[in-house]
């Protein structure tokens, strides 16, 4: 988790020009850090490339827009990083073809 | 049903209508690659300003050619179900001057397939010499069509530049006719 958080926070800091020390595990991407959707997409792209995963951003956004879950479920960084870790574990358990 | 004939000269791009792709020559769905032809008109009012006595194709329009080429690839990959919108340009380099009347080849391939977005690498070359004119990495958001009018327009444009859209997928008209 900590290494994932450090990586994610590093990308967000660099791409969104936010001082690294302002990015906390309980920061909400849009509500606290005010990251706009394009910069977040860019961060997601870098995270996917770094970890070799596919983040189902469309599905998460749809769930939030439908009211099925709160935005914090995916877009508070500690929750986001937990999802990233799950995706990394799944990717690691799939044998290379 | 009419479309471009295989091997026929590419028509000029229609700058006033913002239609830069003349003809799609290669569409490789499994490899997620595309190659198109685009001919710059010999004369156009934009060359009066860009530049007087030194007519050049504006780099922003060469970038638009790359964007439209990438767009046709992404539309083909999703069966014209969702619309790609240019979101970001990364590392675009404009390497050479391009004169009116030049015939170009623009190629693109998908480098990353994200959820609701994609990143592609594209380049433009002079058709005759294969000299590289410009290249770049482009990011697109891919979203549902905002309305039927745009969906219909993109389908019509696809046919004009040589694509066949069917229930079996998207292919070149030339191949679909065989």
Interface residues (C-beta under 8 A of the other chain):
Chain A: X38 X41 X42 X44 X45 X48 X49 X54 X55 X56 X57 X58 X59 X61
Chain B: X87 X88 X112 X113 X114 X115 X116 X117 X119 X139 X141
